[in-house]
Structure formats: structure tokens, C-alpha cells
Amino acid sequence: MALGVSLLLPAVPALAHNSLTGSNPADGARVASAPARIELRFLSKPDPATTKITVVGPGSEPAAGGAPSFTGSRVSVPFAAGPAGEYTIGYQLASSDGHPVKGTVKFTLTTGASAAPSAGGTPTASTPPVTTAPATSAPATVDPTAAADTDDDGAPVWPWLLGAGVLIAAGAALLLRRRAPRP
């Protein structure tokens, strides 16, 4: 009976694994006006010490306008919009069990940011904060061209298969013992 029940129940993800549950802008979204901040939402509260966020725009130009801020299970980063095109948000964090979670969220800005002319008439007012933002100094392990989410989103299958094999063997042994003639 236990074997039947265990085979019918789906494998549940490990409770200690974190994963991305949503973002603003959403993955694959096309937005006409640049948001002031980019927000990522996770299953559980990310640790600021192990969380790295990058924002890269067209031409691999950094587009994070400052350090990320953490509120519960949400992480937000000021957005320094550049030209129209595809922007990639890379994230990397460690779950409470130490399991690394990383991935990307992509969105398209359909209208580029308009730079206000400075006193000299050159539109360079927003350039320094973008290139010196601490959030863009993530380690090389955050690859913005990686797959959308490389987390396995659950426990490996082999323990379930091993457990099912042990239960089947135990059930077969018990069945053979019951059917054996008694002396």
C-alpha cells in the first residue's frame, strides 16, 4: 500500500531551494517607457551577502543605476535606461541549503531613454553612474546569455527511484515469505 501511495505522489521540490517567481518587467516583456527600478521576486528571502544582480543593455553596456535593495523576498535595482533594445537581468544567489540559483530575465525597451543635454550641450549626464554602479561588478559566473533558469527546481530523481526499488524488493520478499510453505 505504501508503495502504491509513494508512486502516485509527485516529487516535491526541496524546501530549501529558492527560485525566481516573477519580475517587473516580466521575462520577455516589451516596454515602451523605461521603469525607474527593476524588481525580481523569489520564493524565499535572498541573502544580500550571496546575491548578485547585473543589468546589461544593448551592446553589453551596464544598465544598473545603483546597488540592489532587499525587501523580504524581493530585490530591486535602479534602472539606468540606455538605447532601445534588449536588456538582460542576470541573477545569482545561494539558497538556504547552499544550492546556487542563477538565471536571466530579458525584456525589450522599445523606446530608448532620452538624455538631457548638460551645460556643455553633450548628452553625457547619465553615463558615470551607469559605469560605476556597484551592482554591475558581479563575478564572471553570472552569464547574462545563460538559460533563463538553471536551477533544477526540485530534488534529483535518483533518490525516488532508489526508494521505489527498495520498496518493491521488500514487498516481493514479504510476499514470497508469506507464500512459502510452513514446516
N, C-alpha and C positions, 0 to 999 in steps of 0.2 A: 504494500500500500504506500509506504514511504517512497519507494522507487517511482511509482506512478505519479505521485504528487510532485516529486522533485523534477521529473521530466516535463510536467505540464507547466511549471512555473518558469517565467522568463528569467534570464540572468539579469540581475540588477547591477547598476554601476556601483563602484566602490564609493562609499560615502565621503571619503577623504579627498577625492578628486574634484578639482574645481574646473569649470568650463565657462566659456563665454555664453551668455544667454541673450544678449542683444546689444545694439549700438545705435547711436544717433550721430550722424546719419547712418541709416541701415546699410548693411552689406549690399552692394550692387545698386544703391540709390543714385538718382540723377538729381542734383540740387541746383537751382538757379542762383540762389544767393548764399554766400558763404556763411556758415554758422560761426558764432563767436567762440564756441567751445565744441570739442568732440568728446562724446561720452561712451564709455564701454561699461556694460553691466555683466557681472559674473555671478555664478551660482552661490559662491560664498565670498566672504570678505578677503580681498587680496592683501598681502603683506607689503607695505610700501618699501621695505628693505630688499625684497626679492622681485619687485615688479618693474619692468622696463617697458616704456611705451615710445614708439617712434612714429612720426608722421612725415611722409615723403610725398612730394608733388611731382608734376611733370618735370622731366629732365633730372630726376633723382635729387631735386632740391628739397632741403629740410623745410617743413611747414608747421612745426610745433612752435607756438609762441611763448612757451614757458614750461615750467615744471608741472608734472601731473599733480592733481589734488585728489584725495581719497575721502569718500563719504560712504560708509557701510560697504556694500558690495559694488559700488560704482567708482569708476576712475574717470576723471575728466581732465582734458588738456586744452589750454588755449590754442586756437587755430589761427595761424598766420597765413591767410589765403594768398596764393600767387596767381598765375595764369590759369585759364580754363584748361581742364584735362582731368586725368585720373589721379586720385590721391590714394595712398595706401597707408593704413594704420597697422603697424606691427605691434604685437604684444607678446610678452614673455613673463611668466610668473611661476612660482612654485606653489603647489597645493600643500595643504597642511601635512600630508604624508611625504612631502619632498618631491613628488612626481612633477616633472616640468610640463607646463602647458604653454604652448605658443601657437600663434596663428596670425592671420591678417584679415582685415576688413577693407574692402575697396569701395570707393564711391567716386562719382564724376561730378566735378564742378563745371556747369555748362556756361557760366559767365565768370570771367576772370575778375580778380579784385582790382579795383581802381586805386592806384597810388596817388595820394595827394601831393602836388608839387611842393617841394621845400622852398626856402627863401631863395636858393640859387636856381630854381626852376627845374631841378633834376629830381625825378621821382625815386629817391632812394631812402625815404623816411622809414620804411618798414624793413629794410634789409638787415641792419645789425641785430635786432632781436631774434630774427629767424636763424641766423648763422651761429649765434652764441647761446642758443637755448639749451639748458642742461638736459632736457628730456631727449634731445637728439643724440646724446653721447652714449647710446645703448651699445652693448657689446656686439661684435660681429655675428653672434649667434642668432640675432633677430633678423631674419631674412625677409624683407617685405615681399619678395616674389615667391615665397613658400606657399604651400597649400593653405586653404582658408583655416583649417583647424587640424593640427597634427596630433591632438590629444586622442587617445583611443576611446574616450567616452565610456569607459567601464572596465570591469575586471577581465583578465585574459580568459579564454575559453578552456584551456587545458585543465585547470583545477576541476571544472564542472565535468569534463569528460572522464577524468580520473575518478572522481567521486561516483559517477554513474557506473563506471566499470566495477568499482569495489562493491557497490550495492547489488549489482547484477550477480557478481561472483558469490557474495554472501547469500543472496536469495536462492541461487542454484544449489549451493552447498546445503542450505537448510532444507530445501525441497528433496534433495537426494537422501538426506539423513532420515527424513520422515517416511520416505517410501521404502527404505531398506528393511528387509525382514528382520524381526527381532528374534534373538536366540532363546 
